[in-house]
C-alpha cells in the first residue's frame, strides 16, 4: 500500500518519451513536470558512476518500507528523481520479457496488449546495432541504442559458453543443459539459457537514458514554443470538477516548487497523463482524492473517487546475493587498491570511449526454471524445448566492490545475485522452494568454475550448508529488492477479483475523465523481466492511442 504523507510528482522514465511523441505536432502544447532537476552532468553520462545511486551526486530518491515480516527488517527502495527517472540510475539493461507474458495479458482480457500488439511499440523506439530482422528490432528509432558489451566466440556459443567480457572482468559461465541465447529479446530464441544482455548506451559509450534519447537539449530548444519543461516542481494534486451529470473531469494540475512556494494552477486543454512510476502515480491520485476511501478519509483528503486498487498490489522481484572472493585482477576493487589504474581508465574513457567505466556491473544472464532443476540444482533436461516450463529464475553474475559485511583484508568479491520472478516477498511457501532451487544452481555453477576451470573462489556469502534450513536462513539474511516496482495502478476492470483495477485497456483512470497513467505501475502483475523496456513500450503505446484519438476528435 502506498500512503500519501506528502505530495510529489515525477515525469519518470516514461514522461520524457511521452513529451517527445506528443509535442512532435507543433499545434499541440505539452507541459512536462519533473520533481527533480535535469542533472545533465558528465558523471551522469558515465554508466559505472551513474549506477551508484547511493552516491551524494546521484539523482535518486530513497523510500524506506515498514519492517518486512519474513526478513525482520525494512527494505530501502530507490527511484530516479530527475528527467528520465530511473533510467538515469539503473544498470542500463534492456530486456522486453517473453511473448507468453504479454499473451497472458490478452488472455486475461486486456485487449491490445498481446505480444503481436505490443511488439511494434518496442521496435519503434529502438536504434539497435544488433538488428537481425526489422520485425524483431528497430534501427530507425530515437531511443536507447542497444549494444552488447561483451563478446563470445562461435565455439563458445555452440558449447553454451559465454566468454570473459572484453569490457569488464565478468566471469566465465559454462553450464551443460543451458543453451546459448543469441538474442534475449527475440521471440525466436529459447526462453531458457545463457545470454549476453543488451545495454542502453549510445555511440559515445554514454548512458542513454530516456532523457538523453527523447529530450536532448537541441530538441527541447527546437520545440520550446509548444513543449514546456518544468524541473524541480511538484504536482500537489489534480484539479478535478464534477459535471452536472455527475461525471468527474480532470481540468488540470496544482503546481508548486519543491518547497511549496510559487504555486499556480495549470489547465489542460485535452487531458493529463501521469507518468510518476509505481510510487509517484498512485500518490498523485490519492492526493487528488482518487483511491481507497477509508485511507483518504484517514488522511483527511476529500474523496473524489473511491478506487481501492490505487496504491495496492505493489510487486517487486526478490534478489538474493551469493558472493565469493576472486583474484584481484578480475575485480573492480583493483581500482581501489591500485588507484593509478583508475586514473588511466578515466583518461582512456575520455580519449577513446571504451573501458571499465563503460561497463555495466551485469553483462550476462542465465535464465532457468525451478521446475526443470533437480534437488541439487542440476538441469533435468540437457536441452530445453518449446514445451519446457517458462523461466522463473535469473542469475546475473558480475564483479562488485566490497561490502561492509565482507572481509576488508581481501575484498575482491564476485557476486551472483539471483532473482525470483513473479514474487510476493517470501509470504508464499513456493517462494522459498524456487529460491532454494536457484541458490543450489548458483552453487553448482561456482563449483564447476572451481573444478572445471580451476578458477579460485573463496566463499564470502553463501549458505552454511545445502540443507533447506541453511538455505532459507541465507535467503532471509540476503533477500533484497531488485528495484523492479510494478502494479500499483493495475490495468484491469475496477472490480477485478485479482486485486481491482485503476486504469482500463486505454490506460484511462476508472471513473475520472481526461486522466491516464502510463508507466510500469499499470501492469496487472509484475512481468518476469527488467522493466525499462516494457515501461517505454507502455508509453509509446499510450502516445499512439492519444494521437489517434486526437485525430478522430479533430476530424482528421
N, C-alpha and C positions, 0 to 999 in steps of 0.2 A: 504494500500500500504506500502510495506517495502522499505525504502530508503537504500542507500549504502554509508554513510559518512565515514565508517572506516571498515577495514577488521576484520573478525573473523571466526572461525570455532569451532565446539564443537562436540564431539562424542555423547553427549546427552544420553538420556535413551536407545536409540536403539543401539548405537555404541558398547557398551560392549557385547551385545547379538551377534551382527554380528561378532565381532572379535573372540568370543569363537567358534562359529559354523564354520567359515571359516578356523580357524587355527587348527582345530581338525586333519586335514591331515598334517602330518609333511613335506610333499613335497610342500606344498603351503605356501608362505611367506605373512604375513599380517602386515600392518602398521596401527596403531590406533593413530589418532591425537586428542588431547583434549586441548581446550583452557585453562581450569582450572587445578588445582592440583589434586592429588589423595585425599587429605584431609581426610585420614582414621584415624580419632581421636575417642576417647571414646565418646565425645559429639555427633559426627556424627552418632553413632550407637544407641543412646537413642532416641526412637521415639518422645517423647514430646519435647526434646531440639532441635532436628534437624528439627522439623517442624517450628521453629521460624526463618523464612528466613529473618526477619528484623534485627536479631542479628548480631553483628560485626564478629562473628566467622562463620557465615553461608556462604557456597559456593554458593551464589546466585548472580544474575545479574539483575539489575533493568532497565526496558525500560519504559520511560515516553511517553505517547501518546500526540498528539495535543489535544486541548480542544474539548471535546465531545459536539456537538451542543445541544443535548437534556439534558445534565447534567450541562452544563455551567462550566465544569472543566475537566482537563485531568485525565486519569487513570494511575496507576502505575502497570505495568505488570512485573512479576518476573519469571525467569527461573533458573534452576540449572547451575552452572558453575564449574563442577568437573566431574571426571569419574563417570558415571552413570546419569549425567544430572539432570533433575527434579525429578527423583526417589530418589534423595538424600535429597530433601527438601519438598516433598509432604506429604499428610496426610495418606499415606500408604493404600489407598483404592484400591481394586481390583474388578472392575466390567467390564464385557465384552460388555454389550449392548444387545439389543433384536435381535433375529434371523431375525425379519422382516426388521431391518435396513440393514443388510448385503444382504438379498434377494433383497432389493430395489437397492443396488449397482449393483447386477446382472441384474435386470430388466432394469437398465439404460445403460446396455451394457458392464459392467465391468466383463469380463469373468474370472472365477476362484475366484470370491470374494463373492459368495453366502454363506449362513450360513454353509451348509454342506462342502463347500470348505475350510472355514477358521477354523472350529471347531478343526480339528486335530492339528493346529498350536497353539491354546490356550492350548489344552491338553498336547502337547509336552513339554511345559515349566513348567508345574505345578508339585509341590510336596505338595499335599494338605492333611490336616488332617480331611477333611470333605468329603471324597470320597463317593459318593452314587453309582456311576457306572463308570467303566473305559471309557464309552462312553461320560461321562459328564465332569469328572475331571481327571487329571493326578495324579499319585502318584510316578512316577519314574523320573520326570523332575528335573532340577537343579535350576530352577528359583522360586523365590517368594513363599516360603511355605505359604499356605493360612490358616489363623487361625481366628476364630470368637472369639472376645474378650469379648463378653457379652453372657449371657445365658438366656433362658426363659423356664418356666415350660410347661408341656403338657397342663394344663388348660389355661395358658396364651395364648398359640398358638391357642387353639380352640376358644378363645374369640377374636382373632385378637389383642392380647395384648402383648406388649414387656415389660418385667420386667426391673427393675433398673439394670444397669450393675454392675457386681461384681468387675470391674476393675477401673472404674472411675464413678463419680456421674452423669451419663447420666440419664435424667429424664424418668419417666414412660410415655408411649404413649398407649392410648387405643382409638380406634375410630370405632364405628359400621359402616359397609359399606366398610371397608378396611380389607381384609383377611390377614392372616399371610402368608408370603412367606418363605418357609423353606430354599430355595436356590436361591438367587437372580441371580445366573449365570447359572441356569438350564433352558433350553427351555421348560421343562415340567411343570414349575411353572407359576402361573398367573403373568401378567406383571404389574398389579396394586395391591398395597397393602403395608404392612409394613414388613420390613425385617431387620435382622441383617446383617451387612456388613462384607465381607471378607477383611482381612488386610495382608499386606506383612511384616510379622515379622518372624524371624527364631525361632528355638527351644530354643534359649537362650534369647528370648524376645527382640532381637535387630532388628532395621530396616534392612530389606532385600532388598536393592536396587539392580538394575541390575549390579552394580559394584561388590557388595559383592557376588551376586549369580553367575555371569558369569565370572568375572575376579578376583577371590580371589588371594592373594599373591602366594600361593603354586602352583596354576595353571599357573599363569604368569611366574613363575620361571621354571616350568616344560617345558613350551613351548618357552623359551627365544630364542631358535635357529631359530624359524620361526615366532614368534609373537613379534613385536616391538611396545612398547607403549611410545608415546611422550606426556608428560603433559606440561602445560604452554606454548603451542605452538599454532600458528595460521596458517591457510591456507590463504595466501594472495590472491591467485587466482589459478584457474586450468590452466594447460599447455595444450592448445588445438591447434592442427595443422589442416590444410586443405589439404586433399589428392588431387592428380592430377585430380580425378573425381569430385572434389568439396565437398566431404563429410568431415564433421567436426569430428575429432577423438581426444578423451582425452588421453593424453600421461602421465600425472602425475600431480603433485601439486608444487606450490611455497610455501615453508615452511619457517617460521621465528619464533624467540622467540617473546614473547608478546610485548617487547619494540622495535621490528623491527630489532634487531641485529641478527647475526648468521643465515643469510639467506642461503638457499640451495634449490636446485630442487631435487625432488624425482620422479623417473619414475615408472610407473605402468605397470607391465608385462601383466596384464589382464584387469582390469578396476578400476574405482574409484567409491565408493559409499558414498554419503553424508548423514549423519545422524544428521545434526545440528539443527533439530527441525523447527517449523514454522517461526522462526525469522532467525536462522542461515543458513538454507539450501538455501532460496532464496537470502540471502545476498551474499553467496559464488558464486552462479550462476551469479548474476549481476556484482560482482567484476570481474568475468571472461568474461564478455561481453555477457551473456545469459540473456535476459529479454526484457522488453519493450524498443524499440529502442529510443523513444524520451527521456525517463528518463535517459537511459545510455548516450546519447549524452549530455544531460544537465549536467551530472556528469563527462563529458569528458572521458568516458570509451569507447574504440573501440567496435563496435557492432560485435559480432561473430555470434549470432543467435537471430533474433527478435522473442521473445516469450512473448507476452503481459501478459499472466497469471502469470508469475513469480512475486511473492510478492503481488499479488492481492488476493481478496476473503478471507481475514483474517476473521475468525469466532471465536466466544468465547461464553461461556454460561454466562448469566447475573445472578448475585446473588443480592438479596435484603434482608437485615437483618431486623428482628424484634426482640426486646430484652425486657426481664423482669428481675427485681431484684428478686433473690431467696434466701432462707436461706443460711447462711454462710457455714453450714456443707455440703451442696451439691455443693459448688462452688470451683473451683481451687484457688480462692482468699484466701481460708482458709490457704494456704501455705505461703501467704504473711503476713497475719495478725498473724499467729502462726508459725514462721519460724522453730521452733523445730520439727514440724510435717514434714516439708520439709526435714530436716536432717535425720529424721527417715525413710522417704520414700526412700532417696538415699541409706541409709545403707541396707534397705530391698531389694532394687533392686540389689545392688552389691552382697548380700549374697544369695538371693533366686530367683531373677529374676522378679517375678510379682510385681505389684504396680502401682501407678498412673503414674510413668514415662513411663511405657509401653503403657499406654492408648492413643489411638488416640483421638483427640478432638471430632470426629464424629464417632459413632459406630452404629447408626441406620439410616434407610432411609424409608421415606414414599413416594411412587410414586403414582401420581394421574393424572387424565386427566381433563383439564379445561372444556371439553365438557360434562363431567359427574358430574359436580357440579352445584347446583342451585345458585341463585343470592346472597344467604347468605353464600355460601361456603360449604354447606352440600352436601354429595353424593346423586345423583339422584337414584342410584341403591343400594340395600343392598349388593348384591354380584356381582362383575364384572364377565363377561362371556368372552368366546373366541371371541365374536363379539364386545366387548366393545372397545371404542377408545383407541389407544395407549397412554401411559403416556407422557405428555409434561411438567409435573411439578415434582419437587422433594423437599421435606422438610427434612433437615438434622439437627436434634436437638442436642444440646450439651451445656456444660457449658464452659464459656470462662473467661479469665482475663479481668479486666475493661478496657474500652476505655476512652480516654481523654474527650470525649463528655459526659460521664456518670457521675453521682453523686459520687464523690470520698468518700463521707461520708458513703455510703453503696454500695460499688462497686461489688456486688456479682451477676453477670449477667448470665442469661441463654438466649442463642440466638437461633433463629430458622431461619437460612439462607435458602432462597428458590432460586431455580434455574429455569429459563425458558429455556427449551431445544429448539434447532434449532433457535437461535436468530439472528437478525441483530439489534444491540443495539438501541432499542426504536425508530427506524425510521419507523416502520410499526405499524399502529393503533392496529393490533391484539396483538402486544407485550404487550400493556397496558392492554387489556382485559384479557389475560392469567395471567399476574402478579397480576391483581386485584383479580382474582379467587383464586390464591394461597395465597395471603395475607388474604383473607376472611376465607379460610380454616385454615390457621395458627391461626387466632384469635378465630375460633371455637375450635380448639384444646386447646388453652390456657384457654378458658372459661370453657371447660369441666374439665381440670385439677383443676381449682379453685372450681367448683361446684360439680363435680362428685367425686373427690378425696380429696377435701378440702385442696388442695396444695396452699400455699401462693405465689402469683405472683404479683409483683408491676411493672406496665409498665415503661419502660425506653425509648424505641424507637419503637413506634407504630403509625399508622395514628391518626390524631386528632379525626376523626370520621369515619363512614363506608361509606361515600359518595365517588363517583368516584373522585371528585375533591381532597379530602383529601388523598385518597389512591394514586392518581397519584403524588401528591406533595411528599409523602413519598417515592415513587419509585424513583423519580428524585434525592431526597436527599441521599438515601441509596444504590442506584444501584452501583454495582462494578463488577469487573472481577471475574470469578471463576477459572482463570488460566488454562483454557482448550482451548488452541490455536490450530487452525487447518486450513487446506485447502489453504495454500499459495503456494503450488506446486501441484495443483489438478491432480488427476489421471482421465484423460478424453482426448478425441481427441483434437488436437491442436486448432481446430476452433469450439470447443463445444459451442453451443449457450448459455449454462447456465453460462458461465464465462471463457471459454477457458480451455485448459489443458496444463500441464507441462510434465507429465510422462504418459506412456502407461500402459497397464494392467500388464506388467512385470517390471514396475517401472523404465523403461528406459526413459531418457530425450529425448523429441522430437527433432530430427534433429542433435543430438550430440551422436556419438557412444562411447561405453565403459564408460558410465556415468549413474548412477542410483541415486535415492533418496529413502531412507527407514526411515520414521518417520511419525508422525501424520500429517505432512503437506500435505500428499498425498491424504487424504480423500476428495472426491468430495464435500462433505458437512459435517458439524460437526455432529458426532454421538451423540445420546442422552444419554451419559454416561460419566463417568470419564475415562480419556484417557490412563492411564498407561497400562492396559492390552491390549487394541487394538494396542497401539504403539509397544509392544513386539510381538504381533501376526504378525504385518506387517513385522517386520524384520526377524522373524522366517520364514515366507513365502518367503521373499526376499532371505535369505540364501539358502533355499531349491531350489529355481529357479536357483541360481548361481551355486550351486553344481551339479545340474542335467545338466545344460548347459556345465559345465566344463568336466563332464564325457563324454558327447557326443563329445565335441571338442577333448578330449584326446583319443577317440576311445575305451572307456571302456564299 
